[in-house]
Amino acid sequence: TCQYCGERLPKGQLTIDHVMPRSRGGETRWGNVATACGPCNRRKGDRTPEEARMPLLRQPRRPRYLALTLLEGATAPPAWSKYMYF
């Protein structure tokens, strides 16, 4: 689900958005990344959600342990590999 507009898309059509853009010191951490559709990610661009007037539907956070164990054995998209710790 896009965390800006709420559109539900297949995982292959979602992007990973840095809430605080990397160009402005934002890190690639659970608390700074959110899923976004391509149009919302491009619209937000190099701005914070506040600057872009695009509030997040949910604040990013590290998944609970249960959510991570449910992924075990499942195929995660390759782009997620840098966020996986198991």
C-alpha positions in Angstrom: 0.0 0.0 0.0 1.3 3.5 -0.9 1.8 5.3 2.4 0.9 8.6 0.8 -2.2 8.0 -1.3 -3.3 4.7 0.1 -3.5 2.9 -3.2 -3.0 -0.9 -3.0 -0.7 -2.1 -5.7 1.2 -5.3 -6.4 4.6 -5.3 -4.7 6.4 -5.0 -8.0 4.7 -1.6 -8.6 5.7 -0.1 -5.2 8.9 1.9 -4.5 10.8 2.6 -1.3 10.7 6.2 -0.4 13.1 7.8 2.1 10.9 10.0 4.3 13.9 12.3 5.0 15.6 12.2 1.6 19.0 10.6 1.4 20.3 13.8 -0.3 19.4 15.6 3.0 21.0 13.1 5.3 18.2 10.6 5.6 19.4 7.1 6.3 18.2 3.8 4.9 16.6 2.5 8.2 13.3 1.1 9.0 12.2 4.4 10.6 12.9 6.4 7.5 11.5 4.3 4.6 8.0 3.9 3.5 6.3 2.2 0.5 5.1 4.6 -2.2 3.6 4.3 -5.6 5.7 5.8 -8.4 3.6 8.9 -8.9 3.7 9.8 -5.2 7.4 9.1 -4.9 8.1 11.4 -7.9 5.7 14.1 -6.6 7.3 14.1 -3.1 10.7 14.2 -4.8 13.5 15.6 -2.6 11.2 17.0 0.1 9.9 15.8 3.4 6.3 14.8 3.6 5.5 18.1 5.4 7.2 20.2 2.7 5.4 18.3 0.0 2.1 18.5 1.9 1.8 14.7 1.6 1.2 13.3 5.1 2.1 9.6 5.7 -0.8 7.3 6.4 1.4 5.5 8.9 4.7 6.4 10.4 7.5 4.0 9.4 8.7 1.6 12.0 10.7 -1.6 12.3 8.4 -4.7 11.8 7.6 -6.7 14.9 9.4 -10.0 15.4 6.2 -11.9 14.4 6.0 -10.1 11.0 9.7 -11.0 10.3 9.1 -14.7 11.2 6.2 -14.9 8.9 8.5 -13.8 6.0 10.8 -16.7 6.7 10.5 -19.1 3.8 8.6 -16.5 1.8 10.3 -14.8 -1.2 10.9 -11.2 -0.4 11.7 -8.7 -3.2 15.4 -8.3 -3.8 15.2 -4.6 -3.0 14.3 -5.6 0.6 17.5 -7.5 1.2 19.3 -4.6 2.7 16.6 -4.3 5.4 16.5 -8.0 6.3 18.6 -9.1 9.3 18.2 -12.8 9.1 
